[in-house]
Amino acid sequence: MAVASATSNGSTGKRLEEAEESKTGWLSKRTHFTRRWRPAWFQIQDSKLFYGGNEKNASKAISLIGAQVEALKDDGRFGWTVTPKNSNRTFFLRADSAEEQQEWMVAICEAQMKSGAHTSNACVVQ
């Protein structure tokens, strides 16, 4: 939920914490059935990772609360996985660079830690 506050000139603005939590951008996601890599738009909001075919259609959500996030070892393509708590499904994601991969993994970790239902799982990004 966005919190807005009026300023002296009548404009409104988002709180800084929410602006920081809402990371957006294009990543590659491996499809569930064909296991092919497809581009998808992603956005972190309210401890969820939303995704879809474009910015206006990011309606599918992955809960980040208690999710396991792991970099793919020896992948060579800047990949990582997200496995939601109490789920058998693992989402495979890729960034275009090591820097972008690191930014996304840190943003996911921060979203997990900001949630009120943060679990005892340590969030370590290397």
PyRosetta script that sets phi, psi and omega in degrees:
from pyrosetta import init, pose_from_sequence

init()
pose = pose_from_sequence("MAVASATSNGSTGKRLEEAEESKTGWLSKRTHFTRRWRPAWFQIQDSKLFYGGNEKNASKAISLIGAQVEALKDDGRFGWTVTPKNSNRTFFLRADSAEEQQEWMVAICEAQMKSGAHTSNACVVQ")
pose.set_psi(1, 129.4)
pose.set_omega(1, -179.9)
pose.set_phi(2, -81.5)
pose.set_psi(2, 137.1)
pose.set_omega(2, 176.6)
pose.set_phi(3, -110.4)
pose.set_psi(3, 124.8)
pose.set_omega(3, -179.0)
pose.set_phi(4, -117.5)
pose.set_psi(4, 148.1)
pose.set_omega(4, 176.8)
pose.set_phi(5, -132.5)
pose.set_psi(5, 141.5)
pose.set_omega(5, -179.4)
pose.set_phi(6, -82.8)
pose.set_psi(6, 140.5)
pose.set_omega(6, 175.5)
pose.set_phi(7, -99.5)
pose.set_psi(7, 179.3)
pose.set_omega(7, -177.0)
pose.set_phi(8, -63.0)
pose.set_psi(8, -24.3)
pose.set_omega(8, 179.3)
pose.set_phi(9, -94.9)
pose.set_psi(9, 6.3)
pose.set_omega(9, 175.7)
pose.set_phi(10, 90.2)
pose.set_psi(10, -5.9)
pose.set_omega(10, 179.1)
pose.set_phi(11, -78.7)
pose.set_psi(11, 163.3)
pose.set_omega(11, 178.6)
pose.set_phi(12, -120.9)
pose.set_psi(12, 157.5)
pose.set_omega(12, 179.4)
pose.set_phi(13, -148.4)
pose.set_psi(13, 154.9)
pose.set_omega(13, 177.6)
pose.set_phi(14, -77.9)
pose.set_psi(14, 153.2)
pose.set_omega(14, 174.2)
pose.set_phi(15, -66.2)
pose.set_psi(15, 148.6)
pose.set_omega(15, -176.5)
pose.set_phi(16, -60.4)
pose.set_psi(16, -41.0)
pose.set_omega(16, -178.0)
pose.set_phi(17, -60.6)
pose.set_psi(17, -40.2)
pose.set_omega(17, -178.6)
pose.set_phi(18, -70.4)
pose.set_psi(18, -37.6)
pose.set_omega(18, 178.7)
pose.set_phi(19, -63.3)
pose.set_psi(19, -38.0)
pose.set_omega(19, 179.0)
pose.set_phi(20, -69.5)
pose.set_psi(20, -34.0)
pose.set_omega(20, -176.0)
pose.set_phi(21, -73.4)
pose.set_psi(21, -25.5)
pose.set_omega(21, -172.5)
pose.set_phi(22, -88.8)
pose.set_psi(22, 75.6)
pose.set_omega(22, 176.4)
pose.set_phi(23, -82.9)
pose.set_psi(23, 137.8)
pose.set_omega(23, -179.9)
pose.set_phi(24, -133.7)
pose.set_psi(24, 157.9)
pose.set_omega(24, 174.5)
pose.set_phi(25, 156.6)
pose.set_psi(25, 175.9)
pose.set_omega(25, -179.6)
pose.set_phi(26, -90.8)
pose.set_psi(26, 133.4)
pose.set_omega(26, 173.1)
pose.set_phi(27, -134.3)
pose.set_psi(27, 167.8)
pose.set_omega(27, 171.3)
pose.set_phi(28, -98.5)
pose.set_psi(28, 139.1)
pose.set_omega(28, 179.3)
pose.set_phi(29, -126.4)
pose.set_psi(29, 133.5)
pose.set_omega(29, 177.3)
pose.set_phi(30, -78.8)
pose.set_psi(30, 129.8)
pose.set_omega(30, -178.4)
pose.set_phi(31, -68.9)
pose.set_psi(31, 151.5)
pose.set_omega(31, -174.2)
pose.set_phi(32, -68.7)
pose.set_psi(32, -41.0)
pose.set_omega(32, -173.6)
pose.set_phi(33, -96.3)
pose.set_psi(33, -48.6)
pose.set_omega(33, -176.3)
pose.set_phi(34, -87.9)
pose.set_psi(34, -13.5)
pose.set_omega(34, 179.0)
pose.set_phi(35, 60.6)
pose.set_psi(35, 27.3)
pose.set_omega(35, 174.2)
pose.set_phi(36, -93.1)
pose.set_psi(36, 153.3)
pose.set_omega(36, 179.7)
pose.set_phi(37, -88.6)
pose.set_psi(37, 128.6)
pose.set_omega(37, 180.0)
pose.set_phi(38, -130.2)
pose.set_psi(38, 143.8)
pose.set_omega(38, 175.2)
pose.set_phi(39, -71.5)
pose.set_psi(39, 143.8)
pose.set_omega(39, 177.4)
pose.set_phi(40, -147.5)
pose.set_psi(40, 149.6)
pose.set_omega(40, 176.9)
pose.set_phi(41, -87.4)
pose.set_psi(41, 131.7)
pose.set_omega(41, -179.1)
pose.set_phi(42, -122.7)
pose.set_psi(42, 148.8)
pose.set_omega(42, 176.0)
pose.set_phi(43, -148.5)
pose.set_psi(43, 131.9)
pose.set_omega(43, 175.0)
pose.set_phi(44, -94.1)
pose.set_psi(44, 124.7)
pose.set_omega(44, 179.5)
pose.set_phi(45, -154.2)
pose.set_psi(45, 131.7)
pose.set_omega(45, 175.5)
pose.set_phi(46, 53.2)
pose.set_psi(46, 47.5)
pose.set_omega(46, 178.1)
pose.set_phi(47, 60.3)
pose.set_psi(47, 27.4)
pose.set_omega(47, 175.7)
pose.set_phi(48, -131.9)
pose.set_psi(48, 148.8)
pose.set_omega(48, 175.4)
pose.set_phi(49, -105.8)
pose.set_psi(49, 103.6)
pose.set_omega(49, -180.0)
pose.set_phi(50, -87.8)
pose.set_psi(50, 145.8)
pose.set_omega(50, 177.9)
pose.set_phi(51, -149.4)
pose.set_psi(51, 159.6)
pose.set_omega(51, 178.8)
pose.set_phi(52, -177.1)
pose.set_psi(52, -175.2)
pose.set_omega(52, -176.2)
pose.set_phi(53, -70.2)
pose.set_psi(53, -22.4)
pose.set_omega(53, 178.1)
pose.set_phi(54, -158.8)
pose.set_psi(54, -179.7)
pose.set_omega(54, -176.0)
pose.set_phi(55, -60.8)
pose.set_psi(55, -33.6)
pose.set_omega(55, -177.1)
pose.set_phi(56, -86.4)
pose.set_psi(56, -12.9)
pose.set_omega(56, -173.8)
pose.set_phi(57, -117.4)
pose.set_psi(57, 27.1)
pose.set_omega(57, 179.5)
pose.set_phi(58, -85.8)
pose.set_psi(58, 73.0)
pose.set_omega(58, -173.6)
pose.set_phi(59, -105.6)
pose.set_psi(59, -12.2)
pose.set_omega(59, 177.9)
pose.set_phi(60, -83.4)
pose.set_psi(60, 143.9)
pose.set_omega(60, -174.6)
pose.set_phi(61, -131.8)
pose.set_psi(61, 143.2)
pose.set_omega(61, 173.8)
pose.set_phi(62, -116.0)
pose.set_psi(62, 121.1)
pose.set_omega(62, 178.1)
pose.set_phi(63, -71.6)
pose.set_psi(63, 130.4)
pose.set_omega(63, -180.0)
pose.set_phi(64, -95.3)
pose.set_psi(64, -9.3)
pose.set_omega(64, -178.6)
pose.set_phi(65, -69.9)
pose.set_psi(65, 114.9)
pose.set_omega(65, 180.0)
pose.set_phi(66, 76.9)
pose.set_psi(66, 5.8)
pose.set_omega(66, -178.1)
pose.set_phi(67, -72.8)
pose.set_psi(67, 147.7)
pose.set_omega(67, 174.1)
pose.set_phi(68, -89.3)
pose.set_psi(68, 128.7)
pose.set_omega(68, 179.3)
pose.set_phi(69, -122.4)
pose.set_psi(69, 122.0)
pose.set_omega(69, -176.9)
pose.set_phi(70, -138.1)
pose.set_psi(70, 135.3)
pose.set_omega(70, 174.0)
pose.set_phi(71, -72.1)
pose.set_psi(71, 143.8)
pose.set_omega(71, 176.5)
pose.set_phi(72, -79.1)
pose.set_psi(72, 122.3)
pose.set_omega(72, -179.5)
pose.set_phi(73, -75.1)
pose.set_psi(73, 140.3)
pose.set_omega(73, 176.4)
pose.set_phi(74, 54.2)
pose.set_psi(74, 28.5)
pose.set_omega(74, -179.5)
pose.set_phi(75, -76.1)
pose.set_psi(75, -40.1)
pose.set_omega(75, -179.1)
pose.set_phi(76, 71.9)
pose.set_psi(76, 2.9)
pose.set_omega(76, -177.2)
pose.set_phi(77, -131.0)
pose.set_psi(77, 22.2)
pose.set_omega(77, 173.0)
pose.set_phi(78, 60.6)
pose.set_psi(78, 46.9)
pose.set_omega(78, -177.4)
pose.set_phi(79, -103.2)
pose.set_psi(79, 159.4)
pose.set_omega(79, 174.5)
pose.set_phi(80, -155.4)
pose.set_psi(80, 168.0)
pose.set_omega(80, -179.8)
pose.set_phi(81, -121.3)
pose.set_psi(81, 152.4)
pose.set_omega(81, 172.8)
pose.set_phi(82, -129.2)
pose.set_psi(82, 119.8)
pose.set_omega(82, 177.2)
pose.set_phi(83, -117.3)
pose.set_psi(83, 108.9)
pose.set_omega(83, -179.8)
pose.set_phi(84, -61.8)
pose.set_psi(84, 150.6)
pose.set_omega(84, 177.9)
pose.set_phi(85, -58.5)
pose.set_psi(85, 138.7)
pose.set_omega(85, 179.0)
pose.set_phi(86, 58.4)
pose.set_psi(86, 35.0)
pose.set_omega(86, 179.4)
pose.set_phi(87, -129.0)
pose.set_psi(87, 145.5)
pose.set_omega(87, 175.1)
pose.set_phi(88, -90.0)
pose.set_psi(88, -9.5)
pose.set_omega(88, -176.9)
pose.set_phi(89, -91.1)
pose.set_psi(89, 135.6)
pose.set_omega(89, 175.4)
pose.set_phi(90, -116.2)
pose.set_psi(90, 130.5)
pose.set_omega(90, 178.9)
pose.set_phi(91, -96.3)
pose.set_psi(91, 128.1)
pose.set_omega(91, 178.8)
pose.set_phi(92, -102.5)
pose.set_psi(92, 123.5)
pose.set_omega(92, -176.8)
pose.set_phi(93, -125.5)
pose.set_psi(93, 154.3)
pose.set_omega(93, 177.0)
pose.set_phi(94, -139.3)
pose.set_psi(94, 144.5)
pose.set_omega(94, 173.4)
pose.set_phi(95, -108.7)
pose.set_psi(95, 171.3)
pose.set_omega(95, 179.9)
pose.set_phi(96, -85.2)
pose.set_psi(96, -14.2)
pose.set_omega(96, -178.6)
pose.set_phi(97, -151.3)
pose.set_psi(97, 163.1)
pose.set_omega(97, 177.1)
pose.set_phi(98, -63.4)
pose.set_psi(98, -37.5)
pose.set_omega(98, 179.2)
pose.set_phi(99, -63.4)
pose.set_psi(99, -44.7)
pose.set_omega(99, 178.9)
pose.set_phi(100, -65.8)
pose.set_psi(100, -39.8)
pose.set_omega(100, 176.8)
pose.set_phi(101, -58.8)
pose.set_psi(101, -46.9)
pose.set_omega(101, 179.7)
pose.set_phi(102, -61.1)
pose.set_psi(102, -44.2)
pose.set_omega(102, 179.4)
pose.set_phi(103, -59.5)
pose.set_psi(103, -44.8)
pose.set_omega(103, -179.5)
pose.set_phi(104, -66.7)
pose.set_psi(104, -43.4)
pose.set_omega(104, -178.8)
pose.set_phi(105, -65.9)
pose.set_psi(105, -37.7)
pose.set_omega(105, 176.3)
pose.set_phi(106, -66.2)
pose.set_psi(106, -43.1)
pose.set_omega(106, 179.6)
pose.set_phi(107, -62.6)
pose.set_psi(107, -39.5)
pose.set_omega(107, 177.6)
pose.set_phi(108, -65.1)
pose.set_psi(108, -43.9)
pose.set_omega(108, 178.5)
pose.set_phi(109, -60.8)
pose.set_psi(109, -44.6)
pose.set_omega(109, 179.5)
pose.set_phi(110, -63.9)
pose.set_psi(110, -39.5)
pose.set_omega(110, 178.2)
pose.set_phi(111, -63.9)
pose.set_psi(111, -38.3)
pose.set_omega(111, 177.4)
pose.set_phi(112, -64.5)
pose.set_psi(112, -42.7)
pose.set_omega(112, -176.2)
pose.set_phi(113, -71.8)
pose.set_psi(113, -29.5)
pose.set_omega(113, -179.7)
pose.set_phi(114, -77.5)
pose.set_psi(114, -17.7)
pose.set_omega(114, -177.9)
pose.set_phi(115, -68.7)
pose.set_psi(115, 147.1)
pose.set_omega(115, 178.8)
pose.set_phi(116, -68.4)
pose.set_psi(116, -21.0)
pose.set_omega(116, -177.2)
pose.set_phi(117, -105.2)
pose.set_psi(117, 36.4)
pose.set_omega(117, -179.0)
pose.set_phi(118, -60.9)
pose.set_psi(118, 133.0)
pose.set_omega(118, -179.3)
pose.set_phi(119, -88.7)
pose.set_psi(119, 177.4)
pose.set_omega(119, -178.8)
pose.set_phi(120, -80.8)
pose.set_psi(120, -5.2)
pose.set_omega(120, 178.3)
pose.set_phi(121, -61.6)
pose.set_psi(121, 129.2)
pose.set_omega(121, 177.7)
pose.set_phi(122, -72.8)
pose.set_psi(122, 143.3)
pose.set_omega(122, 178.7)
pose.set_phi(123, -109.0)
pose.set_psi(123, 105.4)
pose.set_omega(123, -176.4)
pose.set_phi(124, -120.0)
pose.set_psi(124, 125.3)
pose.set_omega(124, 177.7)
pose.set_phi(125, -117.3)
pose.set_psi(125, 125.4)
pose.set_omega(125, -179.1)
pose.set_phi(126, -109.4)
pose.dump_pdb("model.pdb")
